[in-house]
Structures are given as C-alpha cells and as structure tokens.
C-alpha cells in the first residue's frame, strides 16, 4: 500500500481522507478552491485558507494503464489503471487515483477497456487513500 508523503500544507487533505472525507483547500478570503494545497492563494495572494468538503463526484479527465507496472509492489495486480479525475465542483481541480469496482477492491478490478475519458465517477476510500468508482 502506498503511504502518502505529507507536508504542512497538504497534511489536512490526508487527515480528512483517512476519515473518508474528500476536502480541498479553499481561500479563506476570495473562496477560490485550489489543489494541490499551498500556503498562498494564486488568485488573490491571501494566506487565509480553509478545507471545504466536496461531493467526490467528477469525470475521468485522463488515464493510463502502465505496462509493465510502474510500482513493483503492484506487479501482481497489473495491468492496473491510474486515472486523473476533474472534480464536479471545479474542473480545474484534478486528483490522481485508481478506478476500482468498490472500496478496497484490487487495482485491477476494473477492466481497462471499460475506462473512458469523460466517464462519471465517485470517490471512495480505502486505507485513507481516495479511489474512484464508476457512477
């Protein structure tokens, strides 16, 4: 299992994910959502921030099926997918994860032939990591 490397700005994302919540950082002054998290708002340069819950709904923006697997620890689950999902709340916010058949399912649980750009997905969580299921 991957263990996230956290930094001060991004640590809350992983704390919420560990509780099964998908939240993204927002500017505390202008309200613009931002990801990846960072100390300063790129829109208004404010240092005020908050973590807002989002629906977890989105669309597949891009995907890849690595051959051979990029991570040796996952060789037994190859071929597996890696998807980039744009969030419904702000298509400019994109998260990376895996499309699986359900929470905790193997990375190869969705046939790569079923994955389509634009497919609607919903976030699920397994071991504190966000994953995606077809909606």
N, C-alpha and C positions, 0 to 999 in steps of 0.2 A: 504494500500500500504506500502511496505517496504521502509524504509528510510535508505540509506547506512550510515554506520558509517565510517567517513573518518579519515585518518591520514595524516601526511605531505607527506609521500612517495606515498600514493595511491590517494590523492586528485585529481591530474590531470586526472586519469582514469575516475572518476565520472564527472568531468567538461566536458571532451570530450563526454562521454556517454549522458550527458544532451543535447548536441548539435547533437546527433545522429551519433557520430563517434566512431568507435571501434579502440582504440590505445593501444599499450602495450609498456612498458618501454624497452629500449634497452641501452646497454652500449655505452657511448659516445666514448670509445677508441677501444674496440675489436668488437663492433657491435652485440654481442650476445643478443637475445631477452630474457626477463625474466618476469615472472609473478608468484607469486604476486610481486608487485613493492617493491623495497628495496633500501637503500642508496648505497650499495656496490655491485659490480658485483661479483657473485660467481665464475665466470670463471677466471677473471684477477685481481680481487680486486680493480678495478678502482672505484672512486667515481663520475666519469663523467656519465651523463645519458641524454637521450632524449626520447621523446614519438613518436613512429612511427605508422602511420596508417597501419592497416591490413585489409585484404579483408572481414573479417567476415564470410568467408567460413570455414567449419570444418566438423567433423564427431562426432556422438554420441559415446562417449567412455564408458559411463556407465549411468544408470538411476535408479530411484526408484519411486514408486508410494506409498506415505505414507497412511497407513490405521491404525488408524484414522489419520486425518490431523495433521501434526506437529505444525502448526500455527493456533490457534483457530480463528483468524480473517479470515481465508480462508476456514473454515468448509463448508460454502455454496457452494464452488467450488470443493469440494472433490468428487471423487478422482482426484487429480491433480498430475502432474509429476514434477520431478526435474531431470534435465539432466546435465551431465558433458560432455563438448564438447572440443575435441582437435582441435586446430587451424590448418588450412592448412599450414600456414607459418612455424609452428614448432609444431609437435605433442606433444612435451613435455610441451607445454603451454596449460593448461586446465582451462576453465571457467565454472562456475555453473550458471544455469538459468532454465527457463521453456521452453518447446516446446509448441508453440501456433499455431493457424491456421492463424494468421496475427497480425500485430502490434496492441497492445491494446486489443487483444482478451482475453477472460476469461482463467484462468489457466486450466480449464477442457475442452477447445475447441478442443483438440486432444485426440481421443480415445487411451487409454494406449496400446491397442492391436496393434496399428499401429507403435509403437516405437520399433526400432531395433538397437542393437549395430552396429555401422558402418554406420548408415544412414547419408547421406549428409544433412547438414543444413546450413542455412544462418542467420546471426544476423539481428535482427530488434530491434527497441527501442520503449519503452512505458514509459512515465513519467521519462525518464532518466535512466531506467533500461534496460540492454541488455536482450533480449529474443531470441528465435530461432524458425525458421520455416523450414519445410522440403524443401529441394532444388529440 
